[in-house]
Amino acid sequence: MVGMTSTSSRPSRLDPEIAARLKRSADGLLPAIAQQYDTGEVLMLGWMDDEALHRTLTTGRCTYWSRSRQEYWVKGDTSGHFQWVKSVALDCDADTVLVKVDQVGAACHTGARTCFDEDVLLKDGGSDVSAPDQ
C-alpha cells in the first residue's frame, strides 16, 4: 500500500513501522551517509525521504532525493558510478541513515572517489590539538 510521508506530499511505500521511527527534517528528509563497506571510507552524503529509503532497501541500489531538482535519482543511472547496497542502518536518534555500499567508480559528482578528499580542514589531529583531560 502506498502511504504518504508524515511531512511530505510524496507518496511512499516504506514499511510503516520503519517510517514511524524516523526523525526527519522539516522538509521530510534524512541525511544518508554512503560508506564503502569493506574499507570504511566515507564516500558522500545524500538526502532520502521515505520513498527513497524504501527504494534503497528494496532494490539494492542507493536512491536519493535531489533537493535542487526535486526528484529521485539512483546513483549510477547517469554516471555509471553505481552504489550497490550492502547494509542500511539508522543512527541512535533515527535521524541519519548509514548506507554501506560497494562503490563502483567515483562517488562525488566532481569525479573524485569521495566528496571529502579535496578540502581537508584538519588532518591527523593537527599539531596544536591536545587530548582532553581524562
Secondary structure, DSSP 8 states (H G I E B T S, - for coil): --EE-TT-SSEE-S-HHHHHH----TTS-EEEEEEETTT--EEEEEEE-HHHHHHHHHHSB-EEEETTTTEEEETTTTTS--EEEEEEEE-TTSS-EEEEEEE-S-SSTTS-SSTTSS--S--TT-SS------
